[in-house]
């Protein structure tokens, strides 16, 4: 199963026609993302959020169009997106979770969602999650050997350790790394795809990989 989460970020950063391309029964609405789905007549598997900035009319619309509504309190440690990811894993255990709308809004919201991946209690869930917008595809990896497939229209890629990482080796990119390590988060030089795939490996930590058009 592949699930799609629509967050409350600006909709202008969504990939074109994404609501039409993805099946209606694969959506989860998060906060204003749930409002947006309801406004387009899409009934998500569940809607979740504190809805503190939604109008009473918008809240009523979400209740009408949601199979299940999970209400969170505004004063909480986890983001609405993190709560949605946890619910996805507990209830459906999907093979992949695409998160749309999280990258184009407030920077503090996006960083909170990005770092929330590290807080999730299910290590295998880390590699299921990806953030997608018009310009970027952001995925996460645990230690091991990996083959990264180039997404359509993407040209560049960057490897960003989110924790201390050891043994990071990029064998076939434009800028190669061999057995690199870092004591904490550090952005490496952005690379460029030389073909349709890229190969890398590392022995410990969590690595974020960003594919981008420009």
Protein Blocks (a to p, Z undefined) as FASTA:
>chain_A
ZZddddfbdfklpcehklmmpcfklcccehjlmmmmmmnopacfbdcdjklmbcfklmmm
mmmmpmbdcdddfbdfbdfklmmmmmmmmmnopabdcdehklmmcfklmmmmmmmmmmpc
blklmmmpccddfkbccddddeddddddddehiabdcdddfbdcehiacfkbmbdcehia
cfbdcdddddddfblbdcdddfedcddddddfZZ
